[in-house]
Amino acid sequence: EELSEQDKLIVSRARKIQKFLSQPFFVAETFTGREGKYVPLKDTISGFKEILAGLHDDKPEQAFYMQGNMKDVEQATIEHKEKTTA
């Protein structure tokens, strides 16, 4: 059964939220190979609300994975676009 456009949007945002909440924690450095980052709770909540409101619908899902805050997501989006257009 095909999802409606609204349902597809909801699923897309949920997947981005899931990726965004996979922040690079200090305790996981050994397992992920990524440097841990301190992200203030207010930044996490703000980013969550922005994703939920659809402010980042134009960004690829991969750009949200293991990022600290939305500035990191913006940078990852730029890097992703550079890789895909090169």
C-alpha positions in Angstrom: 0.0 0.0 0.0 1.3 3.4 -1.0 1.8 6.1 1.5 0.2 9.5 0.9 2.5 12.5 0.3 1.7 13.8 3.8 2.7 10.4 5.3 5.9 10.3 3.3 6.8 13.7 4.7 6.1 12.6 8.2 8.3 9.5 7.7 11.1 11.6 6.2 11.0 14.0 9.2 10.9 11.1 11.7 14.0 9.5 10.0 15.8 12.8 10.1 15.0 13.2 13.8 16.2 9.7 14.5 19.5 10.5 12.7 19.8 13.9 14.4 19.5 12.3 17.8 22.5 10.0 17.0 24.8 12.8 18.2 28.5 12.0 18.5 28.8 11.2 22.2 32.2 11.2 24.0 31.6 7.7 25.4 31.1 6.3 21.9 34.3 7.7 20.3 36.0 4.3 20.5 33.1 2.6 18.7 32.3 5.3 16.1 35.7 6.7 15.4 34.2 10.1 15.6 35.2 12.8 18.0 32.6 13.4 20.7 30.8 16.8 20.9 29.1 18.5 23.7 25.7 19.7 22.5 23.6 21.9 24.9 20.1 20.5 25.5 18.6 23.7 24.2 20.4 23.2 20.8 19.1 19.6 20.6 15.5 20.7 21.4 15.7 23.6 19.0 17.0 21.4 16.2 14.3 18.8 16.9 11.6 21.5 16.7 13.0 22.8 13.4 13.0 19.3 11.8 9.5 18.7 13.1 8.3 22.1 11.6 9.7 21.2 8.2 12.5 23.8 8.1 15.0 21.2 6.9 12.9 19.2 4.5 15.3 20.1 1.7 18.3 18.5 3.4 19.4 14.9 2.8 18.8 12.4 5.6 22.5 11.5 5.7 23.4 15.1 6.7 21.7 14.6 10.1 23.7 11.5 11.1 26.2 11.9 13.9 26.1 15.7 13.9 26.1 17.9 16.9 23.8 20.8 16.2 22.0 22.3 13.2 25.1 24.2 12.1 26.9 20.9 11.8 23.9 19.6 9.8 24.2 22.6 7.5 27.9 21.9 7.0 27.2 18.2 6.3 24.6 19.2 3.8 27.1 21.4 1.9 29.7 18.6 2.0 27.1 16.1 0.8 26.1 18.3 -2.2 29.8 18.8 -3.1 30.3 15.0 -3.1 27.2 14.3 -5.3 28.0 17.1 -7.8 31.7 16.3 -8.2 
